Amino acid sequence: MRMHTPDDQTDQLVAGSATPQLIARQFKFTEGPAVDRQGNVFFTDQPNNTIWQYDTNGKLSLFMADAGRANGMYFDAKGHLLACADENNQLWSINPENKKVKVLVKDFGGKRLNGPNDVWAHPKTGGIYFTDPYYQRDYWKRNSPDMVGQKVFYLAPGQSQPVVVDDQLRKPNGIIGTPDGRYLYVADIDGNKTYRYQFGPDGRLTDKQLFAEMGSDGMTLDEKGNVYLTGNGVTVYSAAGQKLAHFDVPEKWTGNICFAGKDRNMLFITASEGIYKLPMRVKGAY
């Protein structure tokens, strides 16, 4: 039996049981779910260097091998799959039709990035925001970062050099923006906080506000503006920062989430070795 708190809105969010349903558990560590225009979802198995597809008919298939150790991903307005490819600390754009890769960012001022982790593209400007924390990988030859600090970057359309838009977070990780282009959410996973920003001139971030006393690995939004944070299961906050619900996930760690399916009413969850789905009453923001 689930115990309700006065502000628990689980029954208003979830269609049926709040227990996520296992789709498959054949991976080493799943991450980076991104949904295309049709509602198909793509996700990564970073240790195995692969990107998988789970389509709207429930079919699971390998989309790309030798995937640059892709982590966080996001589809831009042109339908290209942006991928945080931290094998060589790059940001990629993948054409899903022919799987051709374009390297958007390969360094910052001649220095290697820490390891791009999560990414979001502004729906109106096309500018790209990504987080760049340092997580030591066993497939790297280096044992320390080239740069000082862990930052949030902005890449303007047509440019190859990003600019720093926040360098005051301990370890920026999850990132998502609102579809109206007004707000950006960024999680500081080591600081155990999530912040909300507005957008200024030239892609800069302004009006930084503490949104929630909780960090997050990945995040998504629903049509009501609620923010879904991950780590120990999934925790949902209203746009005003009020905790609304929590869903337990039967894995050691919940890495990331997105809304998928033809009607965008399935919460797709990447969690450690498995992938899960949770039918929802609400639809995703995208």
Number of C-alpha atoms within 10 A of each C-alpha: 3 6 5 11 9 6 10 16 15 20 14 13 19 20 15 13 12 19 15 19 16 14 16 11 14 11 17 14 21 29 30 31 32 26 25 21 14 13 21 21 22 26 30 30 25 23 16 16 17 21 27 18 20 23 19 16 10 11 10 15 12 13 16 15 13 11 23 22 24 31 29 31 28 26 22 19 15 9 16 18 21 27 33 29 27 26 19 18 22 24 29 24 23 18 15 15 8 7 13 9 17 12 14 19 21 19 17 18 11 9 11 16 24 26 24 30 30 33 29 25 22 22 16 10 13 17 18 21 25 30 29 23 24 20 15 14 13 9 11 12 8 10 10 11 17 13 14 8 15 23 25 26 23 23 23 17 12 9 10 15 16 21 18 17 17 18 14 12 21 17 23 30 30 29 28 24 24 20 17 10 14 12 17 21 22 30 31 24 21 14 15 14 19 25 20 22 19 17 16 11 7 12 20 15 19 16 12 14 12 16 21 19 13 19 23 28 26 30 28 26 26 23 15 12 16 22 26 24 29 27 20 19 20 22 19 25 19 17 14 11 16 15 18 20 22 19 17 13 22 17 15 12 20 28 27 31 28 29 30 30 24 15 13 25 23 23 23 27 31 27 27 20 18 22 27 20 19 20 23 22 13 20 20 21 20 17
